Amino acid sequence: MTENILNFVEVKKQDFDGVEGLSFPNYATLSPDGKFLYTASLGDSAVAVFGRDTITGKLSFVEFQEDETDGVDGLLGAYSLTISPDGNFLYATGVGDSAVVAFRRDSTTGKLSFIEFKEDDKDGIDGLGGANSVSISPDGKFLYATGAGESAVAVFRRDITTGKLSFVEVKKSELDAVDGLGGVNSVTISPDGKFLYTAGSDDSAVSVFGRDTTTGKLSFVEIQIDDTDGVDGLDGANSITISPDGNFLYASGGNESAIAVFRRNTATGRLSFLQVIKDDTDGVDGLGFANFVTVSPNGNFLYTSGGSDSAVAVFRRNKTTGKLSFVQVVKDDTDGVDGLSSVVSLTVSPDGKSLYAAGFGESAVSVFSISDNTQLLNDQDQDIFTIISKGDKARLKVELTGHSSQQLYELGVFTVDDEEGNIQGIAPGAAGYAEAALKRAKVIFSSLANLPNGFNGDLSSLLEYTSGDHLRFYLVRNSTTDSILAGKAAFTDVLIADPTNVKIQNLGNNGFSLAWKDSSADFQDLVANIQATDEELPLGASVQGQQQGELIDLRNVTQPVKAEFKVNREARYNNYVGFYQVVDESGGIDTNADGKPDILVGQPGYLEAAIRGRVAGIDLTVKNQRTATYVGTFEPGSIFAPFIIIYNTPDIFLDEDTKGDPAVYFPFLGANSDQTDHIRLLGNNTFGFEDLAYGGDRDFNDVIVRVNLSIT
């Protein structure tokens, strides 16, 4: 499925709109607050400064700092940049001067002021010959610069107050058992600061060093070499990056137009090869002479620049496995894109909203917005879906679109631990799998076989997950998830999606259709559309779908809530539905207003406490095959549970005579006299009730209550 992740916004070019210092830009980076962008310009031997609009991502030129101008020195052939974690200092390498240059940053204006430069073979400094890549440790105390001309990494201590550098040591290829630094041109440090990694283009290798976090010194650990021990994609290795969680490393191999993927051992720093992605293979495009890789702040995407393709390729990351799947390419002079000629460097804004690409061949910086859309992925029409969002949370919308069977079905979804569908080591189809699945499941909605007049059955539900969760769907036949987990129905009534009982159709626009086969032969017993969405969850629905979660949760609300009810009925009995306040999802009732449960589900007096604690003014009844509407108010800060009184009203419980009192049923099975499920979730804030003991005919249409909630 094609995804439009990057969308072209604008381009800034040398000598246009007052822009200077951008001739042949080789590197771009953003300040930690995302308000300023800086480029290292090889042709101008300069650092250019741009202000960034944090809403639109657009750039405005501020200034440039040029070698041998206003006291600046060491910037000949400005090559690479890094900014200290506190944002107060910027460091640039000058490949022509074999130097590292330090600037102080004005965090308000973005402007730079020259501090000093450290040059190879001066003052005891070694390893900066052909200085190119530079990186700062997460604690800000040390700076590491690579010298391609010396196949070396130079280590400096940083004064975090002044920004000045003092030389510590150098590591060179083929000295002290160090290997893989030939033509070294990229350096990065693990998020925990314990390991440093380099890419050596001449050696087609990635080298691993341990870091002493106190002294900053390095110790060689290992080397990963192209075409050795199964490793592929490192020929001409020229850029490396590590995922935000520290579990994976990605390297671009320019000579192979490839990306190599490695798993990191976070304890030892060592790498194990996982995957290679190559240009013009399996639909991949835009990796021609791949020369830069970076991962989005949330870890969902990897972006690669293809210099010879003048393109940026976008890959989706599986956060669990680290593997990549190609989703998009944007190319220069295509679909309005401009400025990507011989693109060499990429940077993503800290808020994840924008990507900036340095186009070496056009002396330009291209600006792209990054799509906010939540994505729902289903690889190769398997029965496992992955939901992805730019933020931590992702939402799913599910709509019932067909139901041909006379059986009732409850549709649910559960998370699995990986793309193979395993749950805590239990494989799909193995003993105990269905029970493990239902224990972590959410109910989406239930279909009904016999709809009351006035109820159209257009059921839908919104669910929220953590971005990156793997999901699998299931049906419960003529029962409920709650009943099965309570031992009132058999696990044989659970149909977990697989190719024998579900057909999956790609609907486009990031949606899929699930067509189920149970009693019929045409996969039409239940049909539902699922789609990732950026819609907000309805008010009150946050715990709905959880076990015995037919509740209205207003704990995070601080103002009274208006409740508009629509009530339908298909039943002989004139039943009564109300709501009562509970302390938490387990259903305990607070009787003395101290915020703690005094009567728990199943304890004596629970029914009476619920009736006494019912919400005044919400008394729901309706004539058979009619529709009734009501308006009531829920107070903020609590959970409210529905209950049904069979063929009577709360008044009958006002006397002390309990003989002949009617049955009352709650969402909590332990509170029901028959220990049976009597309330189904039909959709967000929509509840279906069964009024007969022990499940009766299990039609759950005896009363249907739909409520729309809004802050008053």
Secondary structure by P-SEA (a helix, b strand, c coil): cccccccccccccccccccccccccccccccccccbbbbbbccccbbbbbbbcccccbbbbcccccccccccccccccccccccccccbbbbbcccccbbbbbbbcccccbbbbccccccccccccccccccbbbbcccccbbbbbbccccbbbbbbbcccccbbbbccccccccccccccccccbbbbcccccbbbbbbccccbbbbbbbcccccbbbbccccccccccccccccccbbbbcccccbbbbbbccccbbbbbbbcccccbbbbccccccccccccccccccbbbbcccccbbbbbbccccbbbbbbbcccccbbbbcccccccccccccccccccccccccccbbbbbbccccbbbbbbcccbbbbbbcccccbbbbbccccbbbbbbbbccccccbbbbbbcccccccccccccccccccaaaaaaaaaccccccccccccccccccccbbbbbccbbbbbbbbbccccaaaaaacccccccccccccccbbbbbccccbbbbbbbccccccccbbbbbbbccccccccccccccccccbbbcccccbbbbbbbbbbbccccbbbbbbbbbccccccccccccccccccccccaaaaaaaaaccccccccccccbbbbbbbcccccbbbbbbbbccccccccccccccccccccccccccccccccccccccccbbbbbccccccccccccbbbbbbbbcc
